Amino acid sequence: MSEPNPENLEVATFGAGCFWCTEAVMERLPGVASVESGYMGGEVENPTYQEVCTGTTGHAEVIQVKFDPDIIRYDQLLDVFWRMHDPTQLNRQGADVGTQYRSAIYFHSDEQEQTAKKSLADAQTKIDGLIVTEITPASKFYVAEGYHQDYYNNNKNAGYCRFVILPKLDKLGLED
């Protein structure tokens, strides 16, 4: 498998519940060069985790993925996005509840927007229940605090990692 070419990278941004989970999934995909946890979609500048957790900033917990489209295409990332969370749950994923956990695709180009909308339509034919994922233009991305970055790899024995993230990785065939 070839390594991502730094000069060929594109950016994708997804919200699918807790960013610890989504980061752990996406960083294991071939062709993904980096994944950064952060916040997008709100009104407050430079939000902190504590502020976002109140649900008053308007931000979602998101991951920003840099990927090489010659190795993994955007539509393939979207296929994983639909499988790594329940896009029919409004403002929650499992026990994580609040608008900051909403299902969202933030597009960075017209092409990404069209691909995301087509992907949603295709996913709706395979998923029971109405998909509530929002598809909106990317806005300013705020990098989350350092302790959120690479959380699963740095905290594999933590309860949340063992009981929430690891089963998700197992389900997707991405376990270590």
PyMOL commands that set and color helices and strands:
alter all, ss='L'
color gray80, all
select helices_A, chain A and resi 6-8+19-26+49-53+74-83+99-101+110-124+146-148+151-154+159-171
alter helices_A, ss='H'
color red, helices_A
select strands_A, chain A and resi 10-16+32-40+60-67+92-93+96-97+103-107+134-137+142-143
alter strands_A, ss='S'
color yellow, strands_A
deselect
rebuild
show_as cartoon
